[in-house]
Amino acid sequence: MAGSAYDADGIRELIQDQVATPNSPPKSNRRWKPCFSKWLYRERNLIERFFSKLKHFRRVATR
């Protein structure tokens, strides 16, 4: 969900206002690069794919 397209100051501030830590890869043309954890990004992606598969199986089970 949070690719480098979500690397805007407004989005980062919105996430921080919700007492969360933004972790999206910075754009290549950004002068100040915010901290980014590749490990955390991979783990979040793994969880997102897991829930996507669960939704797919729910769709099959309810037919």
PyMOL Python script that loads the backbone (N, CA, C, O; Angstrom):
from pymol import cmd

cmd.read_pdbstr("""\
ATOM      1  N   MET A   1       0.811  -1.182   0.000  1.00  0.00           N
ATOM      2  CA  MET A   1       0.000   0.000   0.000  1.00  0.00           C
ATOM      3  C   MET A   1       0.861   1.255   0.000  1.00  0.00           C
ATOM      4  O   MET A   1       0.579   2.184  -0.757  1.00  0.00           O
ATOM      5  N   ALA A   2       1.874   1.309   0.802  1.00  0.00           N
ATOM      6  CA  ALA A   2       2.638   2.546   0.935  1.00  0.00           C
ATOM      7  C   ALA A   2       3.922   2.465   0.135  1.00  0.00           C
ATOM      8  O   ALA A   2       4.990   2.207   0.690  1.00  0.00           O
ATOM      9  N   GLY A   3       3.825   2.683  -1.163  1.00  0.00           N
ATOM     10  CA  GLY A   3       5.003   2.752  -1.998  1.00  0.00           C
ATOM     11  C   GLY A   3       5.570   4.149  -1.970  1.00  0.00           C
ATOM     12  O   GLY A   3       5.136   4.989  -1.182  1.00  0.00           O
ATOM     13  N   SER A   4       6.543   4.400  -2.830  1.00  0.00           N
ATOM     14  CA  SER A   4       7.161   5.723  -2.828  1.00  0.00           C
ATOM     15  C   SER A   4       6.195   6.811  -3.287  1.00  0.00           C
ATOM     16  O   SER A   4       6.471   7.994  -3.090  1.00  0.00           O
ATOM     17  N   ALA A   5       5.074   6.439  -3.891  1.00  0.00           N
ATOM     18  CA  ALA A   5       4.072   7.437  -4.282  1.00  0.00           C
ATOM     19  C   ALA A   5       3.428   8.077  -3.059  1.00  0.00           C
ATOM     20  O   ALA A   5       2.866   9.166  -3.166  1.00  0.00           O
ATOM     21  N   TYR A   6       3.495   7.436  -1.913  1.00  0.00           N
ATOM     22  CA  TYR A   6       2.909   7.968  -0.681  1.00  0.00           C
ATOM     23  C   TYR A   6       3.918   8.779   0.127  1.00  0.00           C
ATOM     24  O   TYR A   6       3.674   9.081   1.295  1.00  0.00           O
ATOM     25  N   ASP A   7       5.022   9.126  -0.471  1.00  0.00           N
ATOM     26  CA  ASP A   7       6.054   9.887   0.226  1.00  0.00           C
ATOM     27  C   ASP A   7       5.814  11.381   0.054  1.00  0.00           C
ATOM     28  O   ASP A   7       6.574  12.068  -0.628  1.00  0.00           O
ATOM     29  N   ALA A   8       4.766  11.868   0.668  1.00  0.00           N
ATOM     30  CA  ALA A   8       4.473  13.306   0.665  1.00  0.00           C
ATOM     31  C   ALA A   8       4.470  13.794   2.103  1.00  0.00           C
ATOM     32  O   ALA A   8       4.118  13.052   3.020  1.00  0.00           O
ATOM     33  N   ASP A   9       4.858  15.031   2.292  1.00  0.00           N
ATOM     34  CA  ASP A   9       4.924  15.571   3.651  1.00  0.00           C
ATOM     35  C   ASP A   9       3.567  15.536   4.343  1.00  0.00           C
ATOM     36  O   ASP A   9       3.487  15.240   5.535  1.00  0.00           O
ATOM     37  N   GLY A  10       2.503  15.835   3.606  1.00  0.00           N
ATOM     38  CA  GLY A  10       1.162  15.836   4.190  1.00  0.00           C
ATOM     39  C   GLY A  10       0.744  14.460   4.667  1.00  0.00           C
ATOM     40  O   GLY A  10       0.150  14.327   5.737  1.00  0.00           O
ATOM     41  N   ILE A  11       1.044  13.443   3.892  1.00  0.00           N
ATOM     42  CA  ILE A  11       0.687  12.069   4.273  1.00  0.00           C
ATOM     43  C   ILE A  11       1.505  11.629   5.480  1.00  0.00           C
ATOM     44  O   ILE A  11       0.986  10.985   6.392  1.00  0.00           O
ATOM     45  N   ARG A  12       2.785  11.979   5.478  1.00  0.00           N
ATOM     46  CA  ARG A  12       3.636  11.623   6.623  1.00  0.00           C
ATOM     47  C   ARG A  12       3.151  12.297   7.898  1.00  0.00           C
ATOM     48  O   ARG A  12       3.149  11.672   8.959  1.00  0.00           O
ATOM     49  N   GLU A  13       2.739  13.563   7.816  1.00  0.00           N
ATOM     50  CA  GLU A  13       2.229  14.263   8.995  1.00  0.00           C
ATOM     51  C   GLU A  13       0.925  13.650   9.478  1.00  0.00           C
ATOM     52  O   GLU A  13       0.706  13.527  10.683  1.00  0.00           O
ATOM     53  N   LEU A  14       0.056  13.263   8.550  1.00  0.00           N
ATOM     54  CA  LEU A  14      -1.204  12.625   8.914  1.00  0.00           C
ATOM     55  C   LEU A  14      -0.958  11.322   9.670  1.00  0.00           C
ATOM     56  O   LEU A  14      -1.634  11.035  10.658  1.00  0.00           O
ATOM     57  N   ILE A  15      -0.007  10.549   9.213  1.00  0.00           N
ATOM     58  CA  ILE A  15       0.320   9.281   9.884  1.00  0.00           C
ATOM     59  C   ILE A  15       0.898   9.553  11.274  1.00  0.00           C
ATOM     60  O   ILE A  15       0.548   8.867  12.234  1.00  0.00           O
ATOM     61  N   GLN A  16       1.770  10.539  11.386  1.00  0.00           N
ATOM     62  CA  GLN A  16       2.356  10.861  12.683  1.00  0.00           C
ATOM     63  C   GLN A  16       1.325  11.422  13.649  1.00  0.00           C
ATOM     64  O   GLN A  16       1.436  11.210  14.857  1.00  0.00           O
ATOM     65  N   ASP A  17       0.321  12.137  13.138  1.00  0.00           N
ATOM     66  CA  ASP A  17      -0.752  12.641  13.996  1.00  0.00           C
ATOM     67  C   ASP A  17      -1.583  11.509  14.582  1.00  0.00           C
ATOM     68  O   ASP A  17      -2.206  11.671  15.632  1.00  0.00           O
ATOM     69  N   GLN A  18      -1.592  10.363  13.906  1.00  0.00           N
ATOM     70  CA  GLN A  18      -2.338   9.198  14.389  1.00  0.00           C
ATOM     71  C   GLN A  18      -1.469   8.317  15.280  1.00  0.00           C
ATOM     72  O   GLN A  18      -1.801   7.157  15.520  1.00  0.00           O
ATOM     73  N   VAL A  19      -0.373   8.857  15.764  1.00  0.00           N
ATOM     74  CA  VAL A  19       0.578   8.184  16.654  1.00  0.00           C
ATOM     75  C   VAL A  19       1.065   6.881  16.019  1.00  0.00           C
ATOM     76  O   VAL A  19       1.059   5.821  16.646  1.00  0.00           O
ATOM     77  N   ALA A  20       1.483   6.992  14.766  1.00  0.00           N
ATOM     78  CA  ALA A  20       2.063   5.863  14.046  1.00  0.00           C
ATOM     79  C   ALA A  20       3.355   6.343  13.400  1.00  0.00           C
ATOM     80  O   ALA A  20       3.621   7.543  13.331  1.00  0.00           O
ATOM     81  N   THR A  21       4.141   5.406  12.934  1.00  0.00           N
ATOM     82  CA  THR A  21       5.403   5.742  12.294  1.00  0.00           C
ATOM     83  C   THR A  21       5.297   5.474  10.801  1.00  0.00           C
ATOM     84  O   THR A  21       5.084   4.330  10.401  1.00  0.00           O
ATOM     85  N   PRO A  22       5.440   6.492   9.973  1.00  0.00           N
ATOM     86  CA  PRO A  22       5.382   6.250   8.528  1.00  0.00           C
ATOM     87  C   PRO A  22       6.623   5.504   8.069  1.00  0.00           C
ATOM     88  O   PRO A  22       7.738   5.819   8.484  1.00  0.00           O
ATOM     89  N   ASN A  23       6.421   4.519   7.217  1.00  0.00           N
ATOM     90  CA  ASN A  23       7.548   3.748   6.697  1.00  0.00           C
ATOM     91  C   ASN A  23       7.292   3.449   5.226  1.00  0.00           C
ATOM     92  O   ASN A  23       6.930   2.331   4.859  1.00  0.00           O
ATOM     93  N   SER A  24       7.480   4.448   4.404  1.00  0.00           N
ATOM     94  CA  SER A  24       7.371   4.255   2.964  1.00  0.00           C
ATOM     95  C   SER A  24       8.690   4.703   2.351  1.00  0.00           C
ATOM     96  O   SER A  24       9.325   5.627   2.859  1.00  0.00           O
ATOM     97  N   PRO A  25       9.107   4.063   1.269  1.00  0.00           N
ATOM     98  CA  PRO A  25      10.391   4.439   0.684  1.00  0.00           C
ATOM     99  C   PRO A  25      10.350   5.876   0.180  1.00  0.00           C
ATOM    100  O   PRO A  25       9.356   6.303  -0.407  1.00  0.00           O
ATOM    101  N   PRO A  26      11.423   6.620   0.408  1.00  0.00           N
ATOM    102  CA  PRO A  26      11.433   8.013  -0.045  1.00  0.00           C
ATOM    103  C   PRO A  26      11.559   8.101  -1.561  1.00  0.00           C
ATOM    104  O   PRO A  26      12.141   7.227  -2.204  1.00  0.00           O
ATOM    105  N   LYS A  27      11.005   9.164  -2.115  1.00  0.00           N
ATOM    106  CA  LYS A  27      11.151   9.409  -3.548  1.00  0.00           C
ATOM    107  C   LYS A  27      12.615   9.676  -3.869  1.00  0.00           C
ATOM    108  O   LYS A  27      13.367  10.149  -3.017  1.00  0.00           O
ATOM    109  N   SER A  28      13.010   9.376  -5.081  1.00  0.00           N
ATOM    110  CA  SER A  28      14.415   9.547  -5.445  1.00  0.00           C
ATOM    111  C   SER A  28      14.810  11.022  -5.545  1.00  0.00           C
ATOM    112  O   SER A  28      15.988  11.350  -5.399  1.00  0.00           O
ATOM    113  N   ASN A  29      13.851  11.912  -5.791  1.00  0.00           N
ATOM    114  CA  ASN A  29      14.191  13.327  -5.940  1.00  0.00           C
ATOM    115  C   ASN A  29      14.031  14.117  -4.643  1.00  0.00           C
ATOM    116  O   ASN A  29      14.091  15.346  -4.673  1.00  0.00           O
ATOM    117  N   ARG A  30      13.833  13.460  -3.521  1.00  0.00           N
ATOM    118  CA  ARG A  30      13.669  14.139  -2.241  1.00  0.00           C
ATOM    119  C   ARG A  30      15.031  14.570  -1.713  1.00  0.00           C
ATOM    120  O   ARG A  30      15.973  13.778  -1.701  1.00  0.00           O
ATOM    121  N   ARG A  31      15.138  15.816  -1.279  1.00  0.00           N
ATOM    122  CA  ARG A  31      16.421  16.313  -0.761  1.00  0.00           C
ATOM    123  C   ARG A  31      16.729  15.726   0.603  1.00  0.00           C
ATOM    124  O   ARG A  31      17.832  15.233   0.843  1.00  0.00           O
ATOM    125  N   TRP A  32      15.737  15.782   1.508  1.00  0.00           N
ATOM    126  CA  TRP A  32      15.913  15.198   2.835  1.00  0.00           C
ATOM    127  C   TRP A  32      15.230  13.843   2.843  1.00  0.00           C
ATOM    128  O   TRP A  32      14.015  13.759   2.668  1.00  0.00           O
ATOM    129  N   LYS A  33      15.996  12.787   3.044  1.00  0.00           N
ATOM    130  CA  LYS A  33      15.457  11.427   3.014  1.00  0.00           C
ATOM    131  C   LYS A  33      15.085  11.003   4.435  1.00  0.00           C
ATOM    132  O   LYS A  33      15.968  10.862   5.281  1.00  0.00           O
ATOM    133  N   PRO A  34      13.793  10.797   4.713  1.00  0.00           N
ATOM    134  CA  PRO A  34      13.385  10.334   6.039  1.00  0.00           C
ATOM    135  C   PRO A  34      13.837   8.884   6.249  1.00  0.00           C
ATOM    136  O   PRO A  34      14.103   8.159   5.291  1.00  0.00           O
ATOM    137  N   CYS A  35      13.919   8.482   7.508  1.00  0.00           N
ATOM    138  CA  CYS A  35      14.372   7.127   7.798  1.00  0.00           C
ATOM    139  C   CYS A  35      13.380   6.117   7.224  1.00  0.00           C
ATOM    140  O   CYS A  35      12.170   6.344   7.209  1.00  0.00           O
ATOM    141  N   PHE A  36      13.920   5.011   6.758  1.00  0.00           N
ATOM    142  CA  PHE A  36      13.134   3.976   6.104  1.00  0.00           C
ATOM    143  C   PHE A  36      13.737   2.625   6.455  1.00  0.00           C
ATOM    144  O   PHE A  36      14.934   2.403   6.271  1.00  0.00           O
ATOM    145  N   SER A  37      12.905   1.724   6.962  1.00  0.00           N
ATOM    146  CA  SER A  37      13.364   0.392   7.336  1.00  0.00           C
ATOM    147  C   SER A  37      12.910  -0.612   6.276  1.00  0.00           C
ATOM    148  O   SER A  37      11.717  -0.887   6.145  1.00  0.00           O
ATOM    149  N   LYS A  38      13.859  -1.153   5.529  1.00  0.00           N
ATOM    150  CA  LYS A  38      13.509  -2.153   4.511  1.00  0.00           C
ATOM    151  C   LYS A  38      12.912  -3.397   5.153  1.00  0.00           C
ATOM    152  O   LYS A  38      11.991  -4.001   4.603  1.00  0.00           O
ATOM    153  N   TRP A  39      13.434  -3.784   6.318  1.00  0.00           N
ATOM    154  CA  TRP A  39      12.929  -4.978   6.991  1.00  0.00           C
ATOM    155  C   TRP A  39      11.459  -4.797   7.380  1.00  0.00           C
ATOM    156  O   TRP A  39      10.634  -5.676   7.135  1.00  0.00           O
ATOM    157  N   LEU A  40      11.142  -3.661   7.983  1.00  0.00           N
ATOM    158  CA  LEU A  40       9.766  -3.383   8.392  1.00  0.00           C
ATOM    159  C   LEU A  40       8.842  -3.306   7.175  1.00  0.00           C
ATOM    160  O   LEU A  40       7.699  -3.760   7.233  1.00  0.00           O
ATOM    161  N   TYR A  41       9.326  -2.743   6.096  1.00  0.00           N
ATOM    162  CA  TYR A  41       8.548  -2.630   4.862  1.00  0.00           C
ATOM    163  C   TYR A  41       8.217  -4.023   4.305  1.00  0.00           C
ATOM    164  O   TYR A  41       7.095  -4.273   3.866  1.00  0.00           O
ATOM    165  N   ARG A  42       9.203  -4.918   4.329  1.00  0.00           N
ATOM    166  CA  ARG A  42       8.976  -6.296   3.849  1.00  0.00           C
ATOM    167  C   ARG A  42       7.986  -7.045   4.730  1.00  0.00           C
ATOM    168  O   ARG A  42       7.118  -7.761   4.230  1.00  0.00           O
ATOM    169  N   GLU A  43       8.118  -6.876   6.045  1.00  0.00           N
ATOM    170  CA  GLU A  43       7.207  -7.551   6.969  1.00  0.00           C
ATOM    171  C   GLU A  43       5.769  -7.070   6.780  1.00  0.00           C
ATOM    172  O   GLU A  43       4.839  -7.876   6.804  1.00  0.00           O
ATOM    173  N   ARG A  44       5.583  -5.781   6.596  1.00  0.00           N
ATOM    174  CA  ARG A  44       4.247  -5.233   6.380  1.00  0.00           C
ATOM    175  C   ARG A  44       3.662  -5.759   5.073  1.00  0.00           C
ATOM    176  O   ARG A  44       2.472  -6.066   4.999  1.00  0.00           O
ATOM    177  N   ASN A  45       4.495  -5.862   4.050  1.00  0.00           N
ATOM    178  CA  ASN A  45       4.041  -6.383   2.773  1.00  0.00           C
ATOM    179  C   ASN A  45       3.621  -7.838   2.897  1.00  0.00           C
ATOM    180  O   ASN A  45       2.638  -8.253   2.283  1.00  0.00           O
ATOM    181  N   LEU A  46       4.342  -8.607   3.672  1.00  0.00           N
ATOM    182  CA  LEU A  46       3.999 -10.009   3.891  1.00  0.00           C
ATOM    183  C   LEU A  46       2.620 -10.133   4.537  1.00  0.00           C
ATOM    184  O   LEU A  46       1.823 -10.986   4.145  1.00  0.00           O
ATOM    185  N   ILE A  47       2.342  -9.290   5.519  1.00  0.00           N
ATOM    186  CA  ILE A  47       1.044  -9.302   6.197  1.00  0.00           C
ATOM    187  C   ILE A  47      -0.064  -8.861   5.246  1.00  0.00           C
ATOM    188  O   ILE A  47      -1.152  -9.437   5.257  1.00  0.00           O
ATOM    189  N   GLU A  48       0.198  -7.852   4.429  1.00  0.00           N
ATOM    190  CA  GLU A  48      -0.805  -7.405   3.456  1.00  0.00           C
ATOM    191  C   GLU A  48      -1.149  -8.510   2.463  1.00  0.00           C
ATOM    192  O   GLU A  48      -2.318  -8.695   2.123  1.00  0.00           O
ATOM    193  N   ARG A  49      -0.141  -9.247   1.996  1.00  0.00           N
ATOM    194  CA  ARG A  49      -0.407 -10.347   1.058  1.00  0.00           C
ATOM    195  C   ARG A  49      -1.185 -11.461   1.735  1.00  0.00           C
ATOM    196  O   ARG A  49      -2.027 -12.095   1.097  1.00  0.00           O
ATOM    197  N   PHE A  50      -0.923 -11.717   3.016  1.00  0.00           N
ATOM    198  CA  PHE A  50      -1.652 -12.737   3.752  1.00  0.00           C
ATOM    199  C   PHE A  50      -3.135 -12.398   3.830  1.00  0.00           C
ATOM    200  O   PHE A  50      -3.981 -13.254   3.569  1.00  0.00           O
ATOM    201  N   PHE A  51      -3.458 -11.149   4.188  1.00  0.00           N
ATOM    202  CA  PHE A  51      -4.860 -10.751   4.265  1.00  0.00           C
ATOM    203  C   PHE A  51      -5.524 -10.747   2.897  1.00  0.00           C
ATOM    204  O   PHE A  51      -6.719 -11.020   2.789  1.00  0.00           O
ATOM    205  N   SER A  52      -4.773 -10.445   1.866  1.00  0.00           N
ATOM    206  CA  SER A  52      -5.322 -10.501   0.515  1.00  0.00           C
ATOM    207  C   SER A  52      -5.720 -11.938   0.159  1.00  0.00           C
ATOM    208  O   SER A  52      -6.763 -12.167  -0.452  1.00  0.00           O
ATOM    209  N   LYS A  53      -4.879 -12.899   0.546  1.00  0.00           N
ATOM    210  CA  LYS A  53      -5.215 -14.304   0.283  1.00  0.00           C
ATOM    211  C   LYS A  53      -6.431 -14.736   1.095  1.00  0.00           C
ATOM    212  O   LYS A  53      -7.279 -15.474   0.593  1.00  0.00           O
ATOM    213  N   LEU A  54      -6.524 -14.284   2.339  1.00  0.00           N
ATOM    214  CA  LEU A  54      -7.696 -14.615   3.145  1.00  0.00           C
ATOM    215  C   LEU A  54      -8.966 -14.094   2.495  1.00  0.00           C
ATOM    216  O   LEU A  54      -9.977 -14.796   2.471  1.00  0.00           O
ATOM    217  N   LYS A  55      -8.935 -12.879   1.968  1.00  0.00           N
ATOM    218  CA  LYS A  55     -10.097 -12.312   1.303  1.00  0.00           C
ATOM    219  C   LYS A  55     -10.451 -13.110   0.065  1.00  0.00           C
ATOM    220  O   LYS A  55     -11.629 -13.299  -0.239  1.00  0.00           O
ATOM    221  N   HIS A  56      -9.452 -13.575  -0.644  1.00  0.00           N
ATOM    222  CA  HIS A  56      -9.701 -14.391  -1.834  1.00  0.00           C
ATOM    223  C   HIS A  56     -10.391 -15.705  -1.446  1.00  0.00           C
ATOM    224  O   HIS A  56     -11.350 -16.113  -2.102  1.00  0.00           O
ATOM    225  N   PHE A  57      -9.922 -16.357  -0.407  1.00  0.00           N
ATOM    226  CA  PHE A  57     -10.528 -17.619   0.016  1.00  0.00           C
ATOM    227  C   PHE A  57     -11.933 -17.418   0.571  1.00  0.00           C
ATOM    228  O   PHE A  57     -12.783 -18.296   0.427  1.00  0.00           O
ATOM    229  N   ARG A  58     -12.187 -16.284   1.196  1.00  0.00           N
ATOM    230  CA  ARG A  58     -13.543 -15.978   1.677  1.00  0.00           C
ATOM    231  C   ARG A  58     -14.493 -15.891   0.516  1.00  0.00           C
ATOM    232  O   ARG A  58     -15.625 -16.370   0.591  1.00  0.00           O
ATOM    233  N   ARG A  59     -14.041 -15.283  -0.557  1.00  0.00           N
ATOM    234  CA  ARG A  59     -14.868 -15.140  -1.754  1.00  0.00           C
ATOM    235  C   ARG A  59     -15.210 -16.515  -2.330  1.00  0.00           C
ATOM    236  O   ARG A  59     -16.331 -16.731  -2.789  1.00  0.00           O
ATOM    237  N   VAL A  60     -14.249 -17.447  -2.309  1.00  0.00           N
ATOM    238  CA  VAL A  60     -14.488 -18.795  -2.829  1.00  0.00           C
ATOM    239  C   VAL A  60     -15.412 -19.570  -1.893  1.00  0.00           C
ATOM    240  O   VAL A  60     -16.283 -20.308  -2.354  1.00  0.00           O
ATOM    241  N   ALA A  61     -15.230 -19.410  -0.587  1.00  0.00           N
ATOM    242  CA  ALA A  61     -15.996 -20.191   0.395  1.00  0.00           C
ATOM    243  C   ALA A  61     -17.453 -19.778   0.429  1.00  0.00           C
ATOM    244  O   ALA A  61     -18.305 -20.601   0.763  1.00  0.00           O
ATOM    245  N   THR A  62     -17.775 -18.542   0.099  1.00  0.00           N
ATOM    246  CA  THR A  62     -19.160 -18.089   0.213  1.00  0.00           C
ATOM    247  C   THR A  62     -19.977 -18.309  -1.064  1.00  0.00           C
ATOM    248  O   THR A  62     -21.131 -17.886  -1.128  1.00  0.00           O
ATOM    249  N   ARG A  63     -19.422 -18.940  -2.045  1.00  0.00           N
ATOM    250  CA  ARG A  63     -20.169 -19.209  -3.276  1.00  0.00           C
ATOM    251  C   ARG A  63     -20.996 -20.444  -3.157  1.00  0.00           C
ATOM    252  O   ARG A  63     -21.689 -20.817  -4.104  1.00  0.00           O
TER     253      ARG A  63
END
""", "prot")
cmd.dss("prot")
cmd.show_as("cartoon", "prot")
cmd.util.cbc("prot")
cmd.orient("prot")
